[in-house]
């Protein structure tokens, strides 16, 4: 594999990678192929079966104990393929409310439960149980980190 910037042969390694493209600051992809150019520093990450990885991350978020933060709400909305307007219409709120939620204002508990349920229903998670919605009332952890890794031909929460 050669660098698309300068043409130098890239170094390849399997490592943990903090993905910033999904808007989730605590997301780590474990054991993915990372290619770096020793000449110019360009970096490429090979993420196999990315749609499945997105579903696994969404599944981990809806099972999270405690409240969702703004970045997690935005990720879940996008994982459903909803625009901010779609989200507002489906939840019967003003678009400004969606914006506030995605910028850190807490969702009310019922709306958060409905979002988690919509993600479970729209993007099926094989081992999701409705009883897991009770996690919304749990005290939030100081930091909730998501770590996923490829396992054979699928992604799993690590």
Rosetta constraint file for C-alpha pairs under 8 A:
AtomPair CA 1 CA 9 HARMONIC 6.03 0.50
AtomPair CA 1 CA 10 HARMONIC 5.92 0.50
AtomPair CA 2 CA 7 HARMONIC 5.37 0.50
AtomPair CA 2 CA 8 HARMONIC 5.47 0.50
AtomPair CA 2 CA 9 HARMONIC 4.37 0.50
AtomPair CA 2 CA 10 HARMONIC 5.43 0.50
AtomPair CA 3 CA 7 HARMONIC 4.62 0.50
AtomPair CA 3 CA 8 HARMONIC 5.30 0.50
AtomPair CA 3 CA 9 HARMONIC 6.15 0.50
AtomPair CA 3 CA 10 HARMONIC 5.94 0.50
AtomPair CA 3 CA 37 HARMONIC 6.08 0.50
AtomPair CA 3 CA 42 HARMONIC 7.18 0.50
AtomPair CA 5 CA 40 HARMONIC 7.65 0.50
AtomPair CA 5 CA 42 HARMONIC 7.16 0.50
AtomPair CA 6 CA 39 HARMONIC 7.71 0.50
AtomPair CA 6 CA 40 HARMONIC 6.96 0.50
AtomPair CA 8 CA 37 HARMONIC 6.59 0.50
AtomPair CA 8 CA 38 HARMONIC 7.62 0.50
AtomPair CA 8 CA 39 HARMONIC 6.65 0.50
AtomPair CA 9 CA 37 HARMONIC 6.78 0.50
AtomPair CA 9 CA 38 HARMONIC 7.99 0.50
AtomPair CA 10 CA 35 HARMONIC 5.89 0.50
AtomPair CA 10 CA 36 HARMONIC 5.31 0.50
AtomPair CA 10 CA 37 HARMONIC 4.52 0.50
AtomPair CA 10 CA 38 HARMONIC 6.64 0.50
AtomPair CA 11 CA 35 HARMONIC 5.53 0.50
AtomPair CA 11 CA 36 HARMONIC 5.29 0.50
AtomPair CA 11 CA 37 HARMONIC 6.23 0.50
AtomPair CA 11 CA 38 HARMONIC 7.01 0.50
AtomPair CA 12 CA 33 HARMONIC 6.72 0.50
AtomPair CA 12 CA 34 HARMONIC 5.80 0.50
AtomPair CA 12 CA 35 HARMONIC 4.51 0.50
AtomPair CA 12 CA 36 HARMONIC 6.61 0.50
AtomPair CA 13 CA 33 HARMONIC 5.71 0.50
AtomPair CA 13 CA 34 HARMONIC 5.45 0.50
AtomPair CA 13 CA 35 HARMONIC 6.54 0.50
AtomPair CA 14 CA 31 HARMONIC 5.10 0.50
AtomPair CA 14 CA 32 HARMONIC 5.20 0.50
AtomPair CA 14 CA 33 HARMONIC 4.57 0.50
AtomPair CA 14 CA 34 HARMONIC 6.08 0.50
AtomPair CA 15 CA 30 HARMONIC 6.35 0.50
AtomPair CA 15 CA 31 HARMONIC 4.53 0.50
AtomPair CA 15 CA 32 HARMONIC 5.62 0.50
AtomPair CA 15 CA 33 HARMONIC 6.63 0.50
AtomPair CA 15 CA 34 HARMONIC 6.83 0.50
AtomPair CA 16 CA 28 HARMONIC 6.44 0.50
AtomPair CA 16 CA 29 HARMONIC 5.54 0.50
AtomPair CA 16 CA 30 HARMONIC 4.25 0.50
AtomPair CA 16 CA 31 HARMONIC 5.15 0.50
AtomPair CA 16 CA 32 HARMONIC 6.41 0.50
AtomPair CA 17 CA 28 HARMONIC 5.52 0.50
AtomPair CA 17 CA 29 HARMONIC 5.09 0.50
AtomPair CA 17 CA 30 HARMONIC 6.39 0.50
AtomPair CA 17 CA 31 HARMONIC 7.72 0.50
AtomPair CA 17 CA 32 HARMONIC 7.07 0.50
AtomPair CA 17 CA 34 HARMONIC 7.90 0.50
AtomPair CA 18 CA 25 HARMONIC 7.73 0.50
AtomPair CA 18 CA 26 HARMONIC 7.46 0.50
AtomPair CA 18 CA 27 HARMONIC 5.93 0.50
AtomPair CA 18 CA 28 HARMONIC 4.54 0.50
AtomPair CA 18 CA 29 HARMONIC 6.30 0.50
AtomPair CA 19 CA 24 HARMONIC 7.61 0.50
AtomPair CA 19 CA 25 HARMONIC 7.57 0.50
AtomPair CA 19 CA 27 HARMONIC 6.03 0.50
AtomPair CA 19 CA 28 HARMONIC 6.18 0.50
AtomPair CA 19 CA 29 HARMONIC 6.83 0.50
AtomPair CA 20 CA 24 HARMONIC 6.50 0.50
AtomPair CA 20 CA 25 HARMONIC 6.29 0.50
AtomPair CA 20 CA 27 HARMONIC 7.77 0.50
AtomPair CA 22 CA 75 HARMONIC 6.98 0.50
AtomPair CA 23 CA 71 HARMONIC 6.13 0.50
AtomPair CA 23 CA 75 HARMONIC 7.02 0.50
AtomPair CA 24 CA 71 HARMONIC 5.95 0.50
AtomPair CA 24 CA 72 HARMONIC 6.66 0.50
AtomPair CA 24 CA 75 HARMONIC 7.50 0.50
AtomPair CA 26 CA 144 HARMONIC 7.19 0.50
AtomPair CA 26 CA 145 HARMONIC 4.87 0.50
AtomPair CA 26 CA 146 HARMONIC 5.98 0.50
AtomPair CA 27 CA 145 HARMONIC 6.27 0.50
AtomPair CA 27 CA 146 HARMONIC 4.82 0.50
AtomPair CA 27 CA 147 HARMONIC 5.76 0.50
AtomPair CA 27 CA 148 HARMONIC 7.83 0.50
AtomPair CA 28 CA 145 HARMONIC 7.87 0.50
AtomPair CA 28 CA 146 HARMONIC 6.26 0.50
AtomPair CA 28 CA 147 HARMONIC 4.63 0.50
AtomPair CA 28 CA 148 HARMONIC 6.42 0.50
AtomPair CA 29 CA 147 HARMONIC 5.85 0.50
AtomPair CA 29 CA 148 HARMONIC 5.13 0.50
AtomPair CA 29 CA 149 HARMONIC 5.58 0.50
AtomPair CA 30 CA 147 HARMONIC 6.64 0.50
AtomPair CA 30 CA 148 HARMONIC 5.84 0.50
AtomPair CA 30 CA 149 HARMONIC 4.51 0.50
AtomPair CA 30 CA 150 HARMONIC 7.35 0.50
AtomPair CA 30 CA 158 HARMONIC 7.78 0.50
AtomPair CA 31 CA 149 HARMONIC 6.19 0.50
AtomPair CA 31 CA 150 HARMONIC 7.18 0.50
AtomPair CA 32 CA 45 HARMONIC 7.23 0.50
AtomPair CA 32 CA 46 HARMONIC 6.61 0.50
AtomPair CA 32 CA 47 HARMONIC 6.60 0.50
AtomPair CA 32 CA 149 HARMONIC 7.34 0.50
AtomPair CA 32 CA 150 HARMONIC 7.38 0.50
AtomPair CA 33 CA 45 HARMONIC 5.91 0.50
AtomPair CA 33 CA 46 HARMONIC 5.33 0.50
AtomPair CA 33 CA 47 HARMONIC 7.41 0.50
AtomPair CA 34 CA 43 HARMONIC 7.13 0.50
AtomPair CA 34 CA 44 HARMONIC 5.87 0.50
AtomPair CA 34 CA 45 HARMONIC 4.55 0.50
AtomPair CA 34 CA 46 HARMONIC 6.40 0.50
AtomPair CA 35 CA 43 HARMONIC 5.65 0.50
AtomPair CA 35 CA 44 HARMONIC 5.05 0.50
AtomPair CA 35 CA 45 HARMONIC 6.20 0.50
AtomPair CA 36 CA 41 HARMONIC 6.10 0.50
AtomPair CA 36 CA 42 HARMONIC 5.70 0.50
AtomPair CA 36 CA 43 HARMONIC 4.55 0.50
AtomPair CA 36 CA 44 HARMONIC 6.51 0.50
AtomPair CA 37 CA 41 HARMONIC 4.87 0.50
AtomPair CA 37 CA 42 HARMONIC 5.21 0.50
AtomPair CA 37 CA 43 HARMONIC 6.53 0.50
AtomPair CA 48 CA 150 HARMONIC 7.77 0.50
AtomPair CA 49 CA 53 HARMONIC 6.45 0.50
AtomPair CA 49 CA 154 HARMONIC 7.26 0.50
AtomPair CA 49 CA 155 HARMONIC 7.90 0.50
AtomPair CA 50 CA 54 HARMONIC 6.21 0.50
AtomPair CA 51 CA 55 HARMONIC 6.43 0.50
AtomPair CA 52 CA 56 HARMONIC 6.29 0.50
AtomPair CA 52 CA 154 HARMONIC 7.03 0.50
AtomPair CA 52 CA 155 HARMONIC 6.51 0.50
AtomPair CA 53 CA 57 HARMONIC 6.25 0.50
AtomPair CA 53 CA 148 HARMONIC 7.52 0.50
AtomPair CA 53 CA 154 HARMONIC 7.84 0.50
AtomPair CA 53 CA 155 HARMONIC 5.50 0.50
AtomPair CA 53 CA 156 HARMONIC 7.78 0.50
AtomPair CA 54 CA 58 HARMONIC 6.15 0.50
AtomPair CA 54 CA 79 HARMONIC 7.19 0.50
AtomPair CA 55 CA 59 HARMONIC 6.04 0.50
AtomPair CA 55 CA 79 HARMONIC 7.63 0.50
AtomPair CA 55 CA 123 HARMONIC 6.66 0.50
AtomPair CA 55 CA 124 HARMONIC 7.95 0.50
AtomPair CA 55 CA 125 HARMONIC 7.36 0.50
AtomPair CA 56 CA 60 HARMONIC 6.20 0.50
AtomPair CA 56 CA 125 HARMONIC 7.69 0.50
AtomPair CA 56 CA 148 HARMONIC 7.57 0.50
AtomPair CA 56 CA 155 HARMONIC 6.68 0.50
AtomPair CA 56 CA 156 HARMONIC 6.46 0.50
AtomPair CA 56 CA 157 HARMONIC 6.64 0.50
AtomPair CA 57 CA 61 HARMONIC 6.24 0.50
AtomPair CA 57 CA 146 HARMONIC 7.18 0.50
AtomPair CA 57 CA 148 HARMONIC 7.22 0.50
AtomPair CA 57 CA 157 HARMONIC 7.47 0.50
AtomPair CA 58 CA 62 HARMONIC 6.29 0.50
AtomPair CA 58 CA 75 HARMONIC 7.75 0.50
AtomPair CA 58 CA 76 HARMONIC 6.21 0.50
AtomPair CA 58 CA 79 HARMONIC 7.24 0.50
AtomPair CA 58 CA 119 HARMONIC 7.25 0.50
AtomPair CA 59 CA 63 HARMONIC 6.42 0.50
AtomPair CA 59 CA 119 HARMONIC 7.81 0.50
AtomPair CA 59 CA 120 HARMONIC 7.20 0.50
AtomPair CA 59 CA 125 HARMONIC 6.11 0.50
AtomPair CA 59 CA 128 HARMONIC 7.76 0.50
AtomPair CA 60 CA 64 HARMONIC 6.28 0.50
AtomPair CA 60 CA 146 HARMONIC 7.21 0.50
AtomPair CA 60 CA 157 HARMONIC 7.07 0.50
AtomPair CA 61 CA 68 HARMONIC 7.77 0.50
AtomPair CA 61 CA 72 HARMONIC 7.16 0.50
AtomPair CA 61 CA 146 HARMONIC 7.96 0.50
AtomPair CA 62 CA 116 HARMONIC 5.13 0.50
AtomPair CA 62 CA 117 HARMONIC 7.99 0.50
AtomPair CA 62 CA 119 HARMONIC 7.49 0.50
AtomPair CA 62 CA 120 HARMONIC 7.63 0.50
AtomPair CA 62 CA 133 HARMONIC 7.80 0.50
AtomPair CA 63 CA 132 HARMONIC 6.13 0.50
AtomPair CA 63 CA 133 HARMONIC 7.27 0.50
AtomPair CA 63 CA 135 HARMONIC 6.97 0.50
AtomPair CA 64 CA 68 HARMONIC 7.80 0.50
AtomPair CA 64 CA 135 HARMONIC 6.63 0.50
AtomPair CA 64 CA 136 HARMONIC 7.71 0.50
AtomPair CA 64 CA 144 HARMONIC 7.81 0.50
AtomPair CA 65 CA 135 HARMONIC 4.44 0.50
AtomPair CA 65 CA 136 HARMONIC 5.90 0.50
AtomPair CA 65 CA 137 HARMONIC 7.64 0.50
AtomPair CA 65 CA 138 HARMONIC 5.67 0.50
AtomPair CA 65 CA 139 HARMONIC 7.22 0.50
AtomPair CA 65 CA 140 HARMONIC 6.18 0.50
AtomPair CA 65 CA 141 HARMONIC 7.38 0.50
AtomPair CA 66 CA 135 HARMONIC 5.85 0.50
AtomPair CA 66 CA 136 HARMONIC 4.77 0.50
AtomPair CA 66 CA 137 HARMONIC 6.04 0.50
AtomPair CA 66 CA 138 HARMONIC 4.89 0.50
AtomPair CA 66 CA 139 HARMONIC 5.32 0.50
AtomPair CA 66 CA 140 HARMONIC 4.00 0.50
AtomPair CA 66 CA 141 HARMONIC 6.88 0.50
AtomPair CA 67 CA 106 HARMONIC 7.75 0.50
AtomPair CA 67 CA 112 HARMONIC 7.90 0.50
AtomPair CA 67 CA 136 HARMONIC 5.58 0.50
AtomPair CA 67 CA 137 HARMONIC 7.59 0.50
AtomPair CA 67 CA 140 HARMONIC 6.23 0.50
AtomPair CA 68 CA 72 HARMONIC 5.86 0.50
AtomPair CA 68 CA 73 HARMONIC 6.28 0.50
AtomPair CA 68 CA 106 HARMONIC 7.82 0.50
AtomPair CA 68 CA 112 HARMONIC 7.66 0.50
AtomPair CA 69 CA 73 HARMONIC 6.25 0.50
AtomPair CA 69 CA 101 HARMONIC 7.97 0.50
AtomPair CA 69 CA 102 HARMONIC 7.48 0.50
AtomPair CA 69 CA 104 HARMONIC 6.14 0.50
AtomPair CA 69 CA 106 HARMONIC 7.27 0.50
AtomPair CA 70 CA 74 HARMONIC 6.18 0.50
AtomPair CA 70 CA 101 HARMONIC 5.70 0.50
AtomPair CA 70 CA 102 HARMONIC 3.90 0.50
AtomPair CA 70 CA 103 HARMONIC 5.12 0.50
AtomPair CA 70 CA 104 HARMONIC 4.65 0.50
AtomPair CA 70 CA 105 HARMONIC 7.27 0.50
AtomPair CA 70 CA 106 HARMONIC 7.85 0.50
AtomPair CA 71 CA 75 HARMONIC 6.13 0.50
AtomPair CA 71 CA 102 HARMONIC 6.13 0.50
AtomPair CA 71 CA 103 HARMONIC 7.47 0.50
AtomPair CA 71 CA 104 HARMONIC 7.98 0.50
AtomPair CA 72 CA 76 HARMONIC 6.15 0.50
AtomPair CA 72 CA 102 HARMONIC 7.96 0.50
AtomPair CA 73 CA 77 HARMONIC 6.14 0.50
AtomPair CA 73 CA 101 HARMONIC 7.29 0.50
AtomPair CA 73 CA 102 HARMONIC 5.94 0.50
AtomPair CA 74 CA 78 HARMONIC 6.15 0.50
AtomPair CA 74 CA 102 HARMONIC 5.57 0.50
AtomPair CA 75 CA 79 HARMONIC 5.99 0.50
AtomPair CA 76 CA 80 HARMONIC 6.36 0.50
AtomPair CA 76 CA 115 HARMONIC 7.82 0.50
AtomPair CA 76 CA 119 HARMONIC 6.88 0.50
AtomPair CA 77 CA 81 HARMONIC 6.61 0.50
AtomPair CA 77 CA 82 HARMONIC 5.65 0.50
AtomPair CA 77 CA 83 HARMONIC 7.41 0.50
AtomPair CA 77 CA 84 HARMONIC 7.83 0.50
AtomPair CA 77 CA 87 HARMONIC 7.09 0.50
AtomPair CA 78 CA 82 HARMONIC 5.66 0.50
AtomPair CA 78 CA 83 HARMONIC 7.14 0.50
AtomPair CA 79 CA 119 HARMONIC 7.77 0.50
AtomPair CA 79 CA 123 HARMONIC 7.95 0.50
AtomPair CA 80 CA 119 HARMONIC 6.53 0.50
AtomPair CA 80 CA 122 HARMONIC 6.67 0.50
AtomPair CA 80 CA 123 HARMONIC 7.04 0.50
AtomPair CA 82 CA 86 HARMONIC 5.35 0.50
AtomPair CA 82 CA 87 HARMONIC 5.94 0.50
AtomPair CA 83 CA 87 HARMONIC 6.24 0.50
AtomPair CA 84 CA 88 HARMONIC 6.18 0.50
AtomPair CA 84 CA 95 HARMONIC 6.37 0.50
AtomPair CA 84 CA 98 HARMONIC 6.43 0.50
AtomPair CA 84 CA 99 HARMONIC 7.52 0.50
AtomPair CA 85 CA 89 HARMONIC 6.15 0.50
AtomPair CA 85 CA 95 HARMONIC 5.80 0.50
AtomPair CA 86 CA 90 HARMONIC 6.13 0.50
AtomPair CA 87 CA 91 HARMONIC 6.14 0.50
AtomPair CA 87 CA 95 HARMONIC 7.93 0.50
AtomPair CA 87 CA 98 HARMONIC 7.28 0.50
AtomPair CA 88 CA 92 HARMONIC 5.76 0.50
AtomPair CA 88 CA 93 HARMONIC 4.98 0.50
AtomPair CA 88 CA 94 HARMONIC 5.69 0.50
AtomPair CA 88 CA 95 HARMONIC 5.23 0.50
AtomPair CA 88 CA 97 HARMONIC 7.65 0.50
AtomPair CA 88 CA 98 HARMONIC 6.32 0.50
AtomPair CA 89 CA 93 HARMONIC 6.55 0.50
AtomPair CA 89 CA 94 HARMONIC 7.76 0.50
AtomPair CA 91 CA 111 HARMONIC 7.24 0.50
AtomPair CA 93 CA 97 HARMONIC 6.39 0.50
AtomPair CA 93 CA 98 HARMONIC 7.60 0.50
AtomPair CA 94 CA 98 HARMONIC 7.02 0.50
AtomPair CA 95 CA 99 HARMONIC 6.47 0.50
AtomPair CA 96 CA 100 HARMONIC 6.20 0.50
AtomPair CA 97 CA 101 HARMONIC 6.20 0.50
AtomPair CA 98 CA 102 HARMONIC 6.18 0.50
AtomPair CA 99 CA 103 HARMONIC 6.16 0.50
AtomPair CA 100 CA 104 HARMONIC 6.34 0.50
AtomPair CA 100 CA 105 HARMONIC 5.33 0.50
AtomPair CA 101 CA 105 HARMONIC 4.64 0.50
AtomPair CA 101 CA 106 HARMONIC 5.80 0.50
AtomPair CA 101 CA 107 HARMONIC 5.86 0.50
AtomPair CA 107 CA 111 HARMONIC 6.24 0.50
AtomPair CA 107 CA 112 HARMONIC 5.89 0.50
AtomPair CA 108 CA 112 HARMONIC 6.31 0.50
AtomPair CA 109 CA 113 HARMONIC 6.16 0.50
AtomPair CA 109 CA 136 HARMONIC 7.14 0.50
AtomPair CA 110 CA 114 HARMONIC 6.19 0.50
AtomPair CA 111 CA 115 HARMONIC 6.19 0.50
AtomPair CA 112 CA 116 HARMONIC 6.24 0.50
AtomPair CA 112 CA 136 HARMONIC 7.73 0.50
AtomPair CA 113 CA 117 HARMONIC 6.13 0.50
AtomPair CA 113 CA 133 HARMONIC 6.27 0.50
AtomPair CA 113 CA 136 HARMONIC 7.21 0.50
AtomPair CA 114 CA 118 HARMONIC 5.99 0.50
AtomPair CA 115 CA 119 HARMONIC 6.24 0.50
AtomPair CA 116 CA 120 HARMONIC 6.27 0.50
AtomPair CA 116 CA 133 HARMONIC 7.40 0.50
AtomPair CA 117 CA 121 HARMONIC 6.08 0.50
AtomPair CA 117 CA 130 HARMONIC 7.85 0.50
AtomPair CA 117 CA 133 HARMONIC 7.85 0.50
AtomPair CA 118 CA 122 HARMONIC 5.69 0.50
AtomPair CA 118 CA 123 HARMONIC 7.98 0.50
AtomPair CA 119 CA 123 HARMONIC 5.52 0.50
AtomPair CA 119 CA 124 HARMONIC 7.39 0.50
AtomPair CA 120 CA 124 HARMONIC 5.22 0.50
AtomPair CA 120 CA 125 HARMONIC 5.85 0.50
AtomPair CA 120 CA 128 HARMONIC 6.93 0.50
AtomPair CA 121 CA 125 HARMONIC 7.91 0.50
AtomPair CA 128 CA 132 HARMONIC 7.37 0.50
AtomPair CA 129 CA 133 HARMONIC 7.96 0.50
AtomPair CA 134 CA 138 HARMONIC 7.45 0.50
AtomPair CA 146 CA 157 HARMONIC 7.60 0.50
AtomPair CA 147 CA 157 HARMONIC 6.04 0.50
AtomPair CA 147 CA 158 HARMONIC 5.34 0.50
AtomPair CA 148 CA 155 HARMONIC 6.67 0.50
AtomPair CA 148 CA 156 HARMONIC 5.64 0.50
AtomPair CA 148 CA 157 HARMONIC 4.41 0.50
AtomPair CA 148 CA 158 HARMONIC 5.00 0.50
AtomPair CA 149 CA 155 HARMONIC 5.61 0.50
AtomPair CA 149 CA 156 HARMONIC 5.68 0.50
AtomPair CA 149 CA 157 HARMONIC 6.51 0.50
AtomPair CA 149 CA 158 HARMONIC 6.14 0.50
AtomPair CA 150 CA 154 HARMONIC 5.77 0.50
AtomPair CA 150 CA 155 HARMONIC 4.38 0.50
AtomPair CA 150 CA 156 HARMONIC 6.34 0.50
AtomPair CA 151 CA 155 HARMONIC 5.59 0.50
AtomPair CA 151 CA 156 HARMONIC 6.46 0.50
